[in-house]
Amino acid sequence: MVAGIRTPQPIAALKGSMPKIYDELVTIKERLERHYRDMQDIEFTVQEGRLFILQTARASGRGGAVRIASRW
């Protein structure tokens, strides 16, 4: 759920500004998708340099596209 109070940044921005957080997120994404055997939408936040996964759900199948939204 995105409250609409902040505009999600492209995931490439996270990779550039917080590479360790980005790597951790990718690892978690891969683990979730392997466990659920399906693409996941992942909602997360980063606070005080720590990654918090808020929720995950099966992604709606839009031609294999993956969208990751973050709140800063």
PDB file as gemmi writes it, atoms N, CA and C in Angstrom:
CRYST1    1.000    1.000    1.000  90.00  90.00  90.00 P 1                      
ATOM      1  N   MET A   1       0.848  -1.165   0.000  1.00  0.00           N  
ATOM      2  CA  MET A   1       0.000   0.000   0.000  1.00  0.00           C  
ATOM      3  C   MET A   1       0.892   1.227   0.000  1.00  0.00           C  
ATOM      4  N   VAL A   2       0.700   2.065  -0.943  1.00  0.00           N  
ATOM      5  CA  VAL A   2       1.468   3.305  -1.027  1.00  0.00           C  
ATOM      6  C   VAL A   2       0.507   4.434  -0.702  1.00  0.00           C  
ATOM      7  N   ALA A   3       0.836   5.228   0.297  1.00  0.00           N  
ATOM      8  CA  ALA A   3      -0.065   6.262   0.794  1.00  0.00           C  
ATOM      9  C   ALA A   3      -0.195   7.444  -0.158  1.00  0.00           C  
ATOM     10  N   GLY A   4       0.724   7.593  -1.073  1.00  0.00           N  
ATOM     11  CA  GLY A   4       0.647   8.698  -2.008  1.00  0.00           C  
ATOM     12  C   GLY A   4       1.250   9.982  -1.476  1.00  0.00           C  
ATOM     13  N   ILE A   5       1.896   9.936  -0.309  1.00  0.00           N  
ATOM     14  CA  ILE A   5       2.501  11.144   0.239  1.00  0.00           C  
ATOM     15  C   ILE A   5       3.918  11.355  -0.282  1.00  0.00           C  
ATOM     16  N   ARG A   6       4.479  10.309  -0.861  1.00  0.00           N  
ATOM     17  CA  ARG A   6       5.809  10.406  -1.456  1.00  0.00           C  
ATOM     18  C   ARG A   6       5.781   9.746  -2.828  1.00  0.00           C  
ATOM     19  N   THR A   7       6.595  10.249  -3.715  1.00  0.00           N  
ATOM     20  CA  THR A   7       6.686   9.670  -5.044  1.00  0.00           C  
ATOM     21  C   THR A   7       7.748   8.578  -5.028  1.00  0.00           C  
ATOM     22  N   PRO A   8       7.397   7.352  -5.416  1.00  0.00           N  
ATOM     23  CA  PRO A   8       8.414   6.283  -5.459  1.00  0.00           C  
ATOM     24  C   PRO A   8       9.550   6.651  -6.400  1.00  0.00           C  
ATOM     25  N   GLN A   9      10.746   6.321  -5.991  1.00  0.00           N  
ATOM     26  CA  GLN A   9      11.929   6.572  -6.800  1.00  0.00           C  
ATOM     27  C   GLN A   9      12.220   5.346  -7.655  1.00  0.00           C  
ATOM     28  N   PRO A  10      12.852   5.526  -8.801  1.00  0.00           N  
ATOM     29  CA  PRO A  10      13.270   4.361  -9.592  1.00  0.00           C  
ATOM     30  C   PRO A  10      14.247   3.509  -8.771  1.00  0.00           C  
ATOM     31  N   ILE A  11      14.177   2.206  -8.948  1.00  0.00           N  
ATOM     32  CA  ILE A  11      15.038   1.307  -8.179  1.00  0.00           C  
ATOM     33  C   ILE A  11      16.514   1.568  -8.482  1.00  0.00           C  
ATOM     34  N   ALA A  12      16.804   2.076  -9.661  1.00  0.00           N  
ATOM     35  CA  ALA A  12      18.191   2.420 -10.003  1.00  0.00           C  
ATOM     36  C   ALA A  12      18.733   3.498  -9.069  1.00  0.00           C  
ATOM     37  N   ALA A  13      17.864   4.364  -8.562  1.00  0.00           N  
ATOM     38  CA  ALA A  13      18.299   5.402  -7.616  1.00  0.00           C  
ATOM     39  C   ALA A  13      18.772   4.760  -6.318  1.00  0.00           C  
ATOM     40  N   LEU A  14      18.095   3.712  -5.882  1.00  0.00           N  
ATOM     41  CA  LEU A  14      18.496   3.008  -4.669  1.00  0.00           C  
ATOM     42  C   LEU A  14      19.844   2.324  -4.871  1.00  0.00           C  
ATOM     43  N   LYS A  15      20.018   1.731  -6.024  1.00  0.00           N  
ATOM     44  CA  LYS A  15      21.283   1.054  -6.322  1.00  0.00           C  
ATOM     45  C   LYS A  15      22.447   2.031  -6.276  1.00  0.00           C  
ATOM     46  N   GLY A  16      22.214   3.239  -6.756  1.00  0.00           N  
ATOM     47  CA  GLY A  16      23.270   4.245  -6.761  1.00  0.00           C  
ATOM     48  C   GLY A  16      23.527   4.879  -5.410  1.00  0.00           C  
ATOM     49  N   SER A  17      22.452   5.121  -4.637  1.00  0.00           N  
ATOM     50  CA  SER A  17      22.613   5.836  -3.372  1.00  0.00           C  
ATOM     51  C   SER A  17      22.843   4.921  -2.171  1.00  0.00           C  
ATOM     52  N   MET A  18      22.310   3.706  -2.216  1.00  0.00           N  
ATOM     53  CA  MET A  18      22.447   2.762  -1.100  1.00  0.00           C  
ATOM     54  C   MET A  18      22.713   1.360  -1.645  1.00  0.00           C  
ATOM     55  N   PRO A  19      23.902   1.115  -2.148  1.00  0.00           N  
ATOM     56  CA  PRO A  19      24.172  -0.174  -2.800  1.00  0.00           C  
ATOM     57  C   PRO A  19      24.007  -1.390  -1.881  1.00  0.00           C  
ATOM     58  N   LYS A  20      24.351  -1.269  -0.593  1.00  0.00           N  
ATOM     59  CA  LYS A  20      24.193  -2.411   0.316  1.00  0.00           C  
ATOM     60  C   LYS A  20      22.716  -2.728   0.539  1.00  0.00           C  
ATOM     61  N   ILE A  21      21.896  -1.701   0.684  1.00  0.00           N  
ATOM     62  CA  ILE A  21      20.449  -1.892   0.852  1.00  0.00           C  
ATOM     63  C   ILE A  21      19.877  -2.515  -0.412  1.00  0.00           C  
ATOM     64  N   TYR A  22      20.322  -2.031  -1.571  1.00  0.00           N  
ATOM     65  CA  TYR A  22      19.861  -2.576  -2.851  1.00  0.00           C  
ATOM     66  C   TYR A  22      20.191  -4.069  -2.942  1.00  0.00           C  
ATOM     67  N   ASP A  23      21.413  -4.430  -2.603  1.00  0.00           N  
ATOM     68  CA  ASP A  23      21.820  -5.844  -2.653  1.00  0.00           C  
ATOM     69  C   ASP A  23      20.984  -6.692  -1.699  1.00  0.00           C  
ATOM     70  N   GLU A  24      20.713  -6.167  -0.506  1.00  0.00           N  
ATOM     71  CA  GLU A  24      19.887  -6.887   0.472  1.00  0.00           C  
ATOM     72  C   GLU A  24      18.465  -7.076  -0.070  1.00  0.00           C  
ATOM     73  N   LEU A  25      17.920  -6.036  -0.684  1.00  0.00           N  
ATOM     74  CA  LEU A  25      16.577  -6.117  -1.253  1.00  0.00           C  
ATOM     75  C   LEU A  25      16.509  -7.159  -2.369  1.00  0.00           C  
ATOM     76  N   VAL A  26      17.495  -7.169  -3.237  1.00  0.00           N  
ATOM     77  CA  VAL A  26      17.531  -8.150  -4.327  1.00  0.00           C  
ATOM     78  C   VAL A  26      17.610  -9.569  -3.772  1.00  0.00           C  
ATOM     79  N   THR A  27      18.410  -9.774  -2.738  1.00  0.00           N  
ATOM     80  CA  THR A  27      18.523 -11.097  -2.111  1.00  0.00           C  
ATOM     81  C   THR A  27      17.181 -11.535  -1.536  1.00  0.00           C  
ATOM     82  N   ILE A  28      16.497 -10.636  -0.843  1.00  0.00           N  
ATOM     83  CA  ILE A  28      15.186 -10.949  -0.267  1.00  0.00           C  
ATOM     84  C   ILE A  28      14.170 -11.230  -1.360  1.00  0.00           C  
ATOM     85  N   LYS A  29      14.183 -10.421  -2.418  1.00  0.00           N  
ATOM     86  CA  LYS A  29      13.262 -10.619  -3.542  1.00  0.00           C  
ATOM     87  C   LYS A  29      13.449 -12.005  -4.148  1.00  0.00           C  
ATOM     88  N   GLU A  30      14.691 -12.380  -4.377  1.00  0.00           N  
ATOM     89  CA  GLU A  30      14.970 -13.694  -4.973  1.00  0.00           C  
ATOM     90  C   GLU A  30      14.503 -14.825  -4.059  1.00  0.00           C  
ATOM     91  N   ARG A  31      14.708 -14.654  -2.763  1.00  0.00           N  
ATOM     92  CA  ARG A  31      14.283 -15.688  -1.808  1.00  0.00           C  
ATOM     93  C   ARG A  31      12.760 -15.819  -1.775  1.00  0.00           C  
ATOM     94  N   LEU A  32      12.062 -14.685  -1.757  1.00  0.00           N  
ATOM     95  CA  LEU A  32      10.594 -14.710  -1.752  1.00  0.00           C  
ATOM     96  C   LEU A  32      10.045 -15.343  -3.030  1.00  0.00           C  
ATOM     97  N   GLU A  33      10.601 -14.967  -4.170  1.00  0.00           N  
ATOM     98  CA  GLU A  33      10.109 -15.505  -5.435  1.00  0.00           C  
ATOM     99  C   GLU A  33      10.407 -16.992  -5.559  1.00  0.00           C  
ATOM    100  N   ARG A  34      11.519 -17.433  -5.015  1.00  0.00           N  
ATOM    101  CA  ARG A  34      11.828 -18.866  -5.019  1.00  0.00           C  
ATOM    102  C   ARG A  34      10.852 -19.610  -4.102  1.00  0.00           C  
ATOM    103  N   HIS A  35      10.572 -19.042  -2.932  1.00  0.00           N  
ATOM    104  CA  HIS A  35       9.664 -19.673  -1.975  1.00  0.00           C  
ATOM    105  C   HIS A  35       8.240 -19.751  -2.519  1.00  0.00           C  
ATOM    106  N   TYR A  36       7.727 -18.638  -3.021  1.00  0.00           N  
ATOM    107  CA  TYR A  36       6.339 -18.584  -3.504  1.00  0.00           C  
ATOM    108  C   TYR A  36       6.196 -19.041  -4.952  1.00  0.00           C  
ATOM    109  N   ARG A  37       7.325 -19.255  -5.628  1.00  0.00           N  
ATOM    110  CA  ARG A  37       7.341 -19.689  -7.030  1.00  0.00           C  
ATOM    111  C   ARG A  37       6.533 -18.763  -7.930  1.00  0.00           C  
ATOM    112  N   ASP A  38       6.624 -17.482  -7.625  1.00  0.00           N  
ATOM    113  CA  ASP A  38       5.918 -16.483  -8.414  1.00  0.00           C  
ATOM    114  C   ASP A  38       6.554 -15.109  -8.171  1.00  0.00           C  
ATOM    115  N   MET A  39       6.359 -14.224  -9.131  1.00  0.00           N  
ATOM    116  CA  MET A  39       6.845 -12.861  -9.026  1.00  0.00           C  
ATOM    117  C   MET A  39       6.113 -12.152  -7.879  1.00  0.00           C  
ATOM    118  N   GLN A  40       6.831 -11.314  -7.121  1.00  0.00           N  
ATOM    119  CA  GLN A  40       6.265 -10.634  -5.962  1.00  0.00           C  
ATOM    120  C   GLN A  40       6.336  -9.120  -6.106  1.00  0.00           C  
ATOM    121  N   ASP A  41       5.286  -8.439  -5.621  1.00  0.00           N  
ATOM    122  CA  ASP A  41       5.344  -6.994  -5.389  1.00  0.00           C  
ATOM    123  C   ASP A  41       5.832  -6.855  -3.954  1.00  0.00           C  
ATOM    124  N   ILE A  42       6.835  -6.043  -3.748  1.00  0.00           N  
ATOM    125  CA  ILE A  42       7.416  -5.898  -2.415  1.00  0.00           C  
ATOM    126  C   ILE A  42       7.343  -4.432  -2.012  1.00  0.00           C  
ATOM    127  N   GLU A  43       6.715  -4.182  -0.866  1.00  0.00           N  
ATOM    128  CA  GLU A  43       6.692  -2.839  -0.309  1.00  0.00           C  
ATOM    129  C   GLU A  43       7.734  -2.792   0.794  1.00  0.00           C  
ATOM    130  N   PHE A  44       8.561  -1.760   0.773  1.00  0.00           N  
ATOM    131  CA  PHE A  44       9.618  -1.661   1.767  1.00  0.00           C  
ATOM    132  C   PHE A  44       9.898  -0.208   2.094  1.00  0.00           C  
ATOM    133  N   THR A  45      10.623  -0.028   3.170  1.00  0.00           N  
ATOM    134  CA  THR A  45      11.098   1.296   3.532  1.00  0.00           C  
ATOM    135  C   THR A  45      12.523   1.158   4.053  1.00  0.00           C  
ATOM    136  N   VAL A  46      13.249   2.243   4.023  1.00  0.00           N  
ATOM    137  CA  VAL A  46      14.596   2.285   4.570  1.00  0.00           C  
ATOM    138  C   VAL A  46      14.604   3.387   5.621  1.00  0.00           C  
ATOM    139  N   GLN A  47      14.943   3.010   6.842  1.00  0.00           N  
ATOM    140  CA  GLN A  47      15.013   3.973   7.941  1.00  0.00           C  
ATOM    141  C   GLN A  47      16.329   3.800   8.671  1.00  0.00           C  
ATOM    142  N   GLU A  48      17.006   4.898   8.884  1.00  0.00           N  
ATOM    143  CA  GLU A  48      18.272   4.893   9.609  1.00  0.00           C  
ATOM    144  C   GLU A  48      19.230   3.833   9.065  1.00  0.00           C  
ATOM    145  N   GLY A  49      19.257   3.707   7.732  1.00  0.00           N  
ATOM    146  CA  GLY A  49      20.180   2.787   7.084  1.00  0.00           C  
ATOM    147  C   GLY A  49      19.793   1.324   7.149  1.00  0.00           C  
ATOM    148  N   ARG A  50      18.560   1.028   7.572  1.00  0.00           N  
ATOM    149  CA  ARG A  50      18.096  -0.370   7.652  1.00  0.00           C  
ATOM    150  C   ARG A  50      16.922  -0.580   6.720  1.00  0.00           C  
ATOM    151  N   LEU A  51      16.901  -1.745   6.077  1.00  0.00           N  
ATOM    152  CA  LEU A  51      15.821  -2.129   5.177  1.00  0.00           C  
ATOM    153  C   LEU A  51      14.735  -2.838   5.970  1.00  0.00           C  
ATOM    154  N   PHE A  52      13.489  -2.401   5.774  1.00  0.00           N  
ATOM    155  CA  PHE A  52      12.345  -3.042   6.393  1.00  0.00           C  
ATOM    156  C   PHE A  52      11.373  -3.457   5.297  1.00  0.00           C  
ATOM    157  N   ILE A  53      11.031  -4.736   5.249  1.00  0.00           N  
ATOM    158  CA  ILE A  53      10.031  -5.231   4.318  1.00  0.00           C  
ATOM    159  C   ILE A  53       8.680  -5.045   5.000  1.00  0.00           C  
ATOM    160  N   LEU A  54       7.793  -4.285   4.374  1.00  0.00           N  
ATOM    161  CA  LEU A  54       6.497  -3.994   4.969  1.00  0.00           C  
ATOM    162  C   LEU A  54       5.456  -5.032   4.581  1.00  0.00           C  
ATOM    163  N   GLN A  55       5.449  -5.406   3.323  1.00  0.00           N  
ATOM    164  CA  GLN A  55       4.544  -6.460   2.878  1.00  0.00           C  
ATOM    165  C   GLN A  55       4.970  -6.946   1.505  1.00  0.00           C  
ATOM    166  N   THR A  56       4.490  -8.112   1.176  1.00  0.00           N  
ATOM    167  CA  THR A  56       4.739  -8.674  -0.145  1.00  0.00           C  
ATOM    168  C   THR A  56       3.478  -9.383  -0.607  1.00  0.00           C  
ATOM    169  N   ALA A  57       3.265  -9.399  -1.892  1.00  0.00           N  
ATOM    170  CA  ALA A  57       2.086 -10.049  -2.459  1.00  0.00           C  
ATOM    171  C   ALA A  57       2.423 -10.512  -3.863  1.00  0.00           C  
ATOM    172  N   ARG A  58       1.661 -11.468  -4.323  1.00  0.00           N  
ATOM    173  CA  ARG A  58       1.835 -11.944  -5.696  1.00  0.00           C  
ATOM    174  C   ARG A  58       1.628 -10.781  -6.655  1.00  0.00           C  
ATOM    175  N   ALA A  59       2.554 -10.621  -7.558  1.00  0.00           N  
ATOM    176  CA  ALA A  59       2.484  -9.525  -8.527  1.00  0.00           C  
ATOM    177  C   ALA A  59       1.409  -9.813  -9.559  1.00  0.00           C  
ATOM    178  N   SER A  60       0.710  -8.772  -9.944  1.00  0.00           N  
ATOM    179  CA  SER A  60      -0.256  -8.943 -11.028  1.00  0.00           C  
ATOM    180  C   SER A  60       0.539  -9.148 -12.308  1.00  0.00           C  
ATOM    181  N   GLY A  61       0.168 -10.156 -13.071  1.00  0.00           N  
ATOM    182  CA  GLY A  61       0.930 -10.530 -14.259  1.00  0.00           C  
ATOM    183  C   GLY A  61       0.775  -9.544 -15.389  1.00  0.00           C  
ATOM    184  N   ARG A  62       1.712  -8.625 -15.495  1.00  0.00           N  
ATOM    185  CA  ARG A  62       1.701  -7.655 -16.578  1.00  0.00           C  
ATOM    186  C   ARG A  62       2.885  -7.935 -17.497  1.00  0.00           C  
ATOM    187  N   GLY A  63       2.814  -9.054 -18.155  1.00  0.00           N  
ATOM    188  CA  GLY A  63       3.852  -9.372 -19.134  1.00  0.00           C  
ATOM    189  C   GLY A  63       5.231  -9.556 -18.525  1.00  0.00           C  
ATOM    190  N   GLY A  64       5.305  -9.981 -17.281  1.00  0.00           N  
ATOM    191  CA  GLY A  64       6.585 -10.237 -16.661  1.00  0.00           C  
ATOM    192  C   GLY A  64       7.292  -9.005 -16.135  1.00  0.00           C  
ATOM    193  N   ALA A  65       6.634  -7.852 -16.148  1.00  0.00           N  
ATOM    194  CA  ALA A  65       7.267  -6.636 -15.643  1.00  0.00           C  
ATOM    195  C   ALA A  65       7.319  -6.671 -14.123  1.00  0.00           C  
ATOM    196  N   VAL A  66       8.389  -6.143 -13.583  1.00  0.00           N  
ATOM    197  CA  VAL A  66       8.556  -6.081 -12.131  1.00  0.00           C  
ATOM    198  C   VAL A  66       8.602  -4.613 -11.738  1.00  0.00           C  
ATOM    199  N   ARG A  67       7.802  -4.248 -10.751  1.00  0.00           N  
ATOM    200  CA  ARG A  67       7.806  -2.883 -10.267  1.00  0.00           C  
ATOM    201  C   ARG A  67       8.062  -2.919  -8.764  1.00  0.00           C  
ATOM    202  N   ILE A  68       9.036  -2.179  -8.314  1.00  0.00           N  
ATOM    203  CA  ILE A  68       9.339  -2.096  -6.897  1.00  0.00           C  
ATOM    204  C   ILE A  68       9.166  -0.636  -6.487  1.00  0.00           C  
ATOM    205  N   ALA A  69       8.287  -0.402  -5.525  1.00  0.00           N  
ATOM    206  CA  ALA A  69       8.054   0.953  -5.032  1.00  0.00           C  
ATOM    207  C   ALA A  69       8.686   1.086  -3.662  1.00  0.00           C  
ATOM    208  N   SER A  70       9.274   2.214  -3.415  1.00  0.00           N  
ATOM    209  CA  SER A  70       9.882   2.441  -2.108  1.00  0.00           C  
ATOM    210  C   SER A  70       9.422   3.770  -1.542  1.00  0.00           C  
ATOM    211  N   ARG A  71       9.423   3.845  -0.230  1.00  0.00           N  
ATOM    212  CA  ARG A  71       9.152   5.118   0.438  1.00  0.00           C  
ATOM    213  C   ARG A  71      10.426   5.548   1.158  1.00  0.00           C  
ATOM    214  N   TRP A  72      10.833   6.795   0.962  1.00  0.00           N  
ATOM    215  CA  TRP A  72      12.080   7.275   1.563  1.00  0.00           C  
ATOM    216  C   TRP A  72      11.771   8.018   2.796  1.00  0.00           C  
TER     217      TRP A  72                                                      
END                                                                             
